Amino acid sequence: MKSITLAVTLLVAALSVVAPSVSQAATVTSGSFTMNLDRDALAQLVFNPTGTPPTLYLEEFWGTSASASLTATQINTAGAADLVPGTGEIPATGLVYDVASSTVTNPSGRAIQPTLFTYDPGDLTGTATGQIGLGGVMRFLGNFPGIFVTGDYALKFDTTRVGNAAGGSGWYLLNNYGFPIPGWDLTDVTATSDPLSLYLSGTLKWSPEVASAFFASGDIGQPMGTFTFASPAPVPLPAAVYLFGSGLLGLAGWVRRRRFAQR
């Protein structure tokens, strides 16, 4: 019995060494934001309600790694750094923006944002501070001259945006490409958080600022797609720890059987 107790005590001690301490302050250091845009909703913005030709369609998307070294001139020039030849529409779903590090390097004309974000899992919206930088840029074309580019986003929370004209939750994406302006309001948000992870999901809407400046007032509050944000937790107990714990329990069982056999 003493051997079993000793083994269990060693296991608890090992777990207490490797298990992260739980504190109120939590940070985001990795993860991704995924957009799934509704191409029909984009096509039927008020400027062109019939959708033919579309008011707006996604023509290029550079994810984090693809966009990291591109200058604004390359992004703004058709054919200069295109991933898909031509100017046709590309799928607007599964657009992944990875979380940027706390320090970033910007090519000419770019404004990739660093991640400096903290929160208390017990009061997420009351304590969310800073921003989560997201690497990636989108280029749109449509029934207008020129291009429409948005990206170099920062995911932020601002209580003043709760209940705005788009039905905002307070969570939004700040566009930093070209000039800073709230790009997307995140609505109908479901959020879960703990000291090791943060998860958000909901609806994407053009911000009132973007809709008023580039589209029309009737487009404010119109759903344009969905999103998910996931900041994965570090593995709190590496596989080696589980193996070590299993080994201790196995040792305890062996000791018990041996003691029983010696009786």
N, C-alpha and C positions, 0 to 999 in steps of 0.2 A: 504493500500500500504506500509506503514511504517513497518507493521508486516511482510509482505512478504520480504521486503528488509532486515529486521533484520534476518529472518530465513536463507536467502541465504548467508548473511554475516557470520553467525555462521557456516554454512556448509563449506564455503570456508576456514574459519579459522581452522576448524577441519581437513580438508584435508591437509592443509599446515603443520599442526603439525605432522601428521602421514606419509605423503609422504616423501620418501627418497630424500635427496638433491642430485642433479646430479653433480658429479665431474668427472674430467678426469680419475682419478685413479680408477681402478676396480680390484677386486680380485676374485679368484675361491676358494670356500670353500666346495663345494659339487658337486655331479653329477656322471656321469658314462661314461665309454668308452666301446662300444660294438663292438666285432669282429665277422665277418661272413666270415670264411675261406672257400676257394674253395678246397674241398677235392681232386678233380681230378687234380687241378693244383699242389697241394702238392705231389700227387702220381706220377706225371709225371715230376718231376724235372730231370735234365740232367743225374744224376747218374743212372736213370732207366726210360728212356723215354716211355717204354711201360706201366709202371704203375702196372705191375704184377710180383712179389709182389710190393706194393707201395714203392717208395723211402722214403716217410715220411707220417705218419698218426697220428692223434691225439688220444692218448691212455688214457690220464687223464687230467682233468681240475679242478683246485681248484679255486673257486671264492674268493672274498675278505674275507668273514667270514670263509670259509672252510680252507683257507690257512694261516690265521692270526697266528695260534699257532703252525704250523708245522715247524719242523726243516728241514734243507737241507737233513739230513740223511733219514728222513721219506719220503721226496719227491723223493729222489733218489733210494729208495728201493722198488721194486715192492711188493705190498701186505701190506706194512707197514701202509699206511694211505689211501689206494685207496677208492674212492667213488664208482667205478664200478669194480666189481670182474673180474679177468682175464686180458688178455693183448690185447683184441680186440679193434677195432676201435670204437670211440664214435663220435657223431655228433659234427661238428666243427663250428656250427653256433650259434648265440645267446650267445656268450661268454662275460659275463659282468664283467668289472673291475670297482669297485667303487673308487671314489676319496678318497685318504687318508687324514687324518687330518694334521695339521701343526707339530704335534709331533707323533712319532711312536715308537713302541717297537718291536725289532727284535729277534725272536728265533735264536738259534744257526745256523750259516751258512747262514742266510737270510739277505736281504738288501732291505727291504720295504722302500720306499722313502716317505719323508714328502712332503706336498703340500705347496709351497711358490711361488706364481705366481701372477703377476700383469700385467695389460695392460691398454692401452688407447683405448676405443672403436672406437675412430675416426681414429686411426692409429694402428690397431692390430698387424700387423707383424713388424711394426717399433718400437714398444714399449714392446712387449711381453718379460717378464723378469722372470727368475726363472724356476720352474718346477711344474708339477702336478703329484703327486704320485698316482699310480694306484695299488690297491691290487689284486693279482691273479697270478697263475703259471700254465703253460701248460707243459705236458710231451708227447713227441713224441717217437714213435718207427718206424722202417722201415727196409730196406734191408742193415743194417749196424749193427755192434756189439754195444751193450750198449744202452744208452738212450740219448735223446736230450731234455734238459729242458730250458725253457726260461720264464722270468716273472719278478716280482718286478719292473715293468716298471715305467719310468718317461716320461710323455708327455712334449716335449720341442720344442722350435723354435730356429733355428740357420740359419742365412742367408748364411753361407758358404755351406749349404747343398742344397741350391736352384740350380736346374739344374744339380745335380750330375748324376752319371751313372745310377741311378734308376729313373731319372726324378723327383727328389725330389722337394717338395714345400718349404722346410725349416722346416716343421713340421715332427717330428719323435718320435719314441718310443725308449728310451734308455733302453736296458736290463741291469739289475743290479744283476740278479741271477747268482751266480758263479763268474762273473767278469763283469765290465761295458763295454758294446760295443753297438753301435747303432744296434738295432734289426730290426726295421721296418721303412721304409720311407713311409710317407703318401703323396700320389700324387693325382692330379686332385681334389684338396681340394676346397670345398665350405665352406665359413666361414661367419657367422653372429654374431655380438656382440653388446651389449649395456652395460650400467653401471651395469646391474643386471644379465646378462646371456651371455653365450658363447656357440656357436654351430659350430661343424666342421663335415664334412662328406667327403668321398672320397674313394680312392683305397689303399689297403695294398700291399706293396712289400717288400720282404726281402731286407735289406740294402746291399749295395755293400760289406760292411765289412763281414757280415754273409755269403752272397752267395760265396764270394771268399774263406772264411776260411772253410766252411762246405759243400758247394755244388760245383758249377762250374761257371765259368765266363758267360756261356750261360744262367744261371738262373738270372743274374742281370737284373732288369727291368721287370721281368715277374710278371703280376698281380697275387696275391695270395688270393684275397678276397676284402671285403669292410669293412668300419668302420663308426661309428658315435660317436661323443663325444657331450654330452649335460651337461652343467652346469646350472641347473634350477635356475631361479630367485626367491629370497624370495618374498612372496606375498606382494606387495607394499601396498595394502589396504585390511586389514583383513575384514572378513564378518561383524564384529561388526561395522566397520566404515560405510560400505554401509547401514546397518540397521539404524545407527544413522543418516546418511544423509537422508534416506527415511523418518525417523521419523520427521526430521526438516521440510522437504517439506510437509509432511502430516499435521504437525502443522500449517504451513503457510496457507495451503488450508483451514483448519478448522477455523483459525482466520479470513480468508477472508470471508468465508461463514457466520460466526457469525456476522461479521460487516455488511454484506449485509442484513442479516435477521433483524438486529436492525434498519435499515433505515425506 
